Amino acid sequence: MKKKTETPVFLRGRKTILRPLSESDLPLCQKWINDPEVRVFIKNIFPMTMGAEREWLESRSKKNDKDIILIIEVKGRPIGSMGIHGIDWKDRTATTGALIGEKQYWGKGYGTDAKMALLDYAFNTLNLRKIMSRVIAFNARSLAYSLHCGYKVEGRLRRQHFVGGRYWDEIILGLFRSDWLKCWEKWRKG
Ligand SMILES: CC(C)(COP(=O)(O)OP(=O)(O)OC[C@H]1O[C@@H](n2cnc3c(N)ncnc32)[C@H](O)[C@@H]1OP(=O)(O)O)[C@@H](O)C(=O)NCCC(=O)NCCS
């Protein structure tokens, strides 16, 4: 019988693990990013083909010290992805992004859990100083979970994105280690 290979865990939250992306994740990633109820939040307006997914994976797999992408798993089930993008090693800044594609897992604390583990890595391993995030104003869930993790609203780009027939503001969030640490201490005590 073929032995099941063990999951390569990169980060551990309390309810989630984050692991490297692999070729076998591509069909799921393609499903998530094409889903109208998911892509509306991430501004993906074109159909994502398998070829485009593969190119994306290849670009992520090449030596790249600016972007990190991880798959979120709950009890062995991949539910989405989360990443750190555009790392600037001089200013020590980056932007985080997340996509839980399995919609039944929304609003159950998995995003916050995975984001806390990712921020621990960003601040305490990569020694980043400030983490940004961008949210379209109608995405109340994403805004709520970012605020939970300590992000503060730094600004608003007015009528920035055309979605569903109208323009929406984009909210710019920023997080310093000191603000995150307060949330981290509270979160760790559970
Ligand atoms: C954004 C996302 C990563 C958040 O992860 P999550 O696991 O759903 O979030 P959590 O459950 O940890 O936290 C969500 C918070 O929003 C609240 N919430 C849930 N649904 C909500 C809604 N419809 N409106 C407002 N708040 C909502 C929850 O109550 C929770 O806050 P609480 O802990 O105070 O109760 C995930 O929902 C997702 O991937 N959504 C689709 C893609 C997306 O929006 N990506 C981010 C683009 S910026």
The ligand as an ORCA input file, in Angstrom:
! r2SCAN-3c Opt
* xyz 0 1
  C     -11.369     37.598      5.091
  C     -11.145     36.199      5.632
  C      -9.704     35.757      5.399
  C     -11.403     36.230      7.159
  O     -11.252     34.941      7.682
  P     -12.424     34.346      8.600
  O     -11.978     33.043      9.106
  O     -13.700     34.363      7.825
  O     -12.460     35.438      9.738
  P     -12.658     35.228     11.301
  O     -13.769     34.254     11.532
  O     -11.357     34.926     11.940
  O     -13.072     36.681     11.751
  C     -14.138     37.332     11.101
  C     -14.748     38.363     12.014
  O     -15.733     39.053     11.256
  C     -16.998     38.836     11.829
  N     -17.912     38.579     10.731
  C     -18.254     37.417     10.177
  N     -19.128     37.622      9.178
  C     -19.311     38.951      9.118
  C     -20.073     39.776      8.297
  N     -20.838     39.283      7.314
  N     -20.030     41.107      8.513
  C     -19.263     41.615      9.493
  N     -18.479     40.881     10.290
  C     -18.526     39.560     10.097
  C     -16.887     37.625     12.680
  O     -17.889     37.675     13.665
  C     -15.483     37.755     13.182
  O     -15.417     38.688     14.228
  P     -15.612     38.188     15.743
  O     -14.501     37.240     16.009
  O     -15.537     39.455     16.531
  O     -16.920     37.537     15.841
  C     -12.127     35.159      4.970
  O     -13.462     35.442      5.373
  C     -12.034     35.174      3.463
  O     -11.087     34.655      2.916
  N     -13.022     35.761      2.768
  C     -13.076     35.797      1.320
  C     -11.886     36.482      0.635
  C     -11.502     37.768      1.300
  O     -12.339     38.575      1.694
  N     -10.183     37.987      1.409
  C      -9.627     39.179      2.018
  C      -9.520     40.280      1.032
  S      -8.932     41.772      1.791
*
